[in-house]
Amino acid sequence: MDRTPAAATADDFLDRALLEEAAKKSGLLWVRADGQEQARPLWHAWHDGAVVVVGGGAEQPLHGLEPGAGAVVTVRSKDKGGRLTGWSARVVEPAPGSEAWLGAVEELKGKRLNAPDTDAITERWARECRVLRLEPTGPLTEHPGAMPDGSHAARPMPTPATTRLPIPAGLPKLLFKRR
């Protein structure tokens, strides 16, 4: 089946609409930087045609995301939590204080939960963090009706965090005695 230019344009438009809507609604996406084996979850915002993230300092780590490099972005469905769409992106770092940087920071501030310094967050991000834009390049690599086979399950990333210890043996008796 041949695709006419009008059909290709309509498909491109629908793909772009899906990408944008999915990125706007999802609070979390998975990003795998070029050269990395595993995707990492990042909170983000959608601003001016791209996903924007902040990291470094006291914020989320941006392992492997470097300006000029590429990345693969996967967005999950907000209601079901499963993979919804994916695309290739180019990493761009706007200069701190520039119009693009300030616009991205304004969007990100609204999405940042439990910031320790809400009043001075812009200054802290300019001083300690990096704000990056993940600009979509090319067509969607994943979308409903064209998803990759397999589970994509991965080993958990190494972390110094540990699980809590078992509850003390006498605690259930203490709690249920009060009823």
C-alpha positions in Angstrom: 0.0 0.0 0.0 1.5 3.3 -1.1 1.3 6.2 1.2 0.5 9.5 -0.5 2.1 12.7 0.8 -1.2 13.7 2.3 -1.5 10.4 4.2 2.1 10.7 5.4 1.4 14.2 6.7 -1.7 13.1 8.5 0.1 10.1 10.1 3.0 12.5 11.1 0.5 14.9 12.6 -1.3 12.1 14.6 2.1 10.7 15.8 3.1 14.2 17.0 -0.2 14.7 18.7 0.2 11.3 20.5 3.7 12.1 21.5 2.8 15.6 22.9 -0.3 14.4 24.7 1.4 11.4 26.3 4.3 13.5 27.5 2.0 16.2 28.9 -0.2 13.7 30.8 2.5 11.4 32.2 4.4 12.5 35.2 7.2 10.0 34.6 9.0 8.8 31.5 11.9 6.5 30.9 15.0 7.8 29.2 18.0 5.8 27.9 20.9 8.0 26.8 23.0 6.9 23.9 25.7 4.5 25.2 23.6 3.5 28.2 22.2 0.0 28.6 19.3 0.8 30.9 16.6 3.4 30.8 16.1 5.5 33.9 12.9 7.1 35.1 12.7 10.9 35.1 10.0 13.3 36.1 9.6 16.0 33.5 7.4 18.7 32.0 6.4 19.4 28.4 7.5 22.9 27.1 7.7 24.4 23.7 7.7 21.2 21.7 10.0 19.1 23.9 10.3 17.3 27.1 12.3 19.3 29.7 14.0 17.7 32.7 16.1 19.1 35.6 18.8 17.1 37.3 22.1 17.2 39.2 22.8 18.7 42.6 19.9 17.7 44.9 17.6 16.8 42.0 17.3 13.6 40.0 20.4 12.2 38.3 20.7 12.6 34.6 23.2 9.8 33.9 24.6 10.0 30.4 22.4 12.8 29.1 24.8 15.2 27.4 24.1 18.1 25.1 24.3 17.1 21.4 23.9 13.4 22.2 20.8 11.3 21.6 18.4 9.5 23.8 15.5 7.1 23.6 12.3 8.3 25.4 9.5 5.9 26.4 6.3 7.3 27.9 3.9 5.3 29.9 0.1 5.6 30.0 -1.1 7.7 32.9 -4.1 5.6 33.6 -2.8 2.1 33.0 1.0 2.6 33.6 2.0 0.6 30.6 4.2 1.6 27.6 2.3 4.0 25.4 4.8 5.5 23.0 8.5 6.0 22.4 10.7 8.2 20.3 14.3 9.2 19.6 15.4 12.6 21.0 18.2 15.0 20.8 19.5 16.4 24.1 19.8 20.2 24.2 21.0 22.3 27.1 19.7 25.9 27.1 22.0 28.4 28.7 21.0 29.3 32.3 19.0 32.6 32.3 18.2 32.4 28.6 14.6 32.7 27.5 14.4 28.9 26.7 15.8 28.1 30.1 13.5 30.4 32.0 10.4 29.0 30.1 11.5 25.4 30.9 12.1 26.3 34.6 8.7 27.8 34.9 7.1 24.6 33.6 9.3 22.4 35.8 8.6 24.4 39.0 5.0 23.6 38.7 5.8 19.8 38.5 8.4 19.7 41.3 6.8 18.1 44.3 8.1 18.7 47.9 10.9 21.1 46.9 12.9 22.1 50.0 13.3 25.7 48.8 10.3 26.6 46.7 11.0 30.3 46.9 14.7 30.0 45.7 14.4 27.0 43.5 15.2 28.9 40.3 18.4 30.3 41.7 19.4 26.8 43.0 18.7 25.2 39.7 20.8 27.8 37.9 23.7 27.3 40.4 23.7 23.5 41.0 21.6 21.8 38.3 21.3 21.3 34.6 18.0 21.9 32.7 17.8 19.8 29.5 15.4 19.6 26.6 14.8 16.3 24.9 13.7 17.3 21.4 11.9 14.6 19.4 13.7 13.6 16.2 12.1 11.5 13.5 9.0 9.3 13.7 7.7 7.5 16.8 9.6 4.2 17.4 6.7 2.8 19.5 3.0 3.5 19.4 -0.3 1.6 19.8 -0.4 -1.0 17.1 3.4 -1.0 16.7 4.9 -2.1 20.0 8.1 -4.2 20.4 7.8 -7.8 21.4 8.9 -8.9 24.9 8.5 -7.6 28.4 11.5 -5.2 28.5 11.9 -6.2 32.1 15.3 -5.1 33.5 17.3 -5.7 36.7 16.8 -3.0 39.3 19.5 -0.3 39.2 22.1 -0.6 42.0 21.2 1.6 45.0 22.4 2.1 48.6 18.8 2.0 49.8 17.8 -1.1 51.7 14.5 -2.6 52.6 13.3 -2.1 56.2 13.8 -4.8 58.8 11.0 -7.2 59.8 8.5 -5.7 62.2 9.1 -6.6 65.9 7.3 -9.8 66.9 5.4 -8.1 69.7 4.0 -5.3 67.6 0.9 -7.1 66.2 -0.1 -8.0 69.8 0.2 -4.4 70.8 -1.8 -3.1 67.9 -4.6 -5.7 68.1 -4.9 -5.4 71.9 -6.2 -1.9 71.6 -9.4 -3.0 69.7 
